Amino acid sequence: MKTLHFLIIGKNQEILDVLQRIIGNNDGWTAEIQSDENASYDYITENKIDIVLLSSGLSDNFEKEIKIFCAHLDKDVKVIDHYGGGSGLLKNEVYSLFPNLQG
């Protein structure tokens, strides 16, 4: 089974904590959270990240810039705009990027 490493970026700590817990409840999924937009770039560069999950409270400009940044990395980092909808929606978003993970 492939392990997926998430970086969740957002401004609402309660939402970040919930997302981290939801992701951690899936076998083979790990998540770190980041509320400092500027520190996110270094974290992505220095760590194994499969998915950057964009949560609430981020500026439109940052969202555009982080998507461009991830697209230009040598790594195959996917970006998901996730603004709620429950764990089922999140799983569907992930499985659409990694269809081979579905059982």
Disulfide bonds with the S-S distance in Angstrom:
none
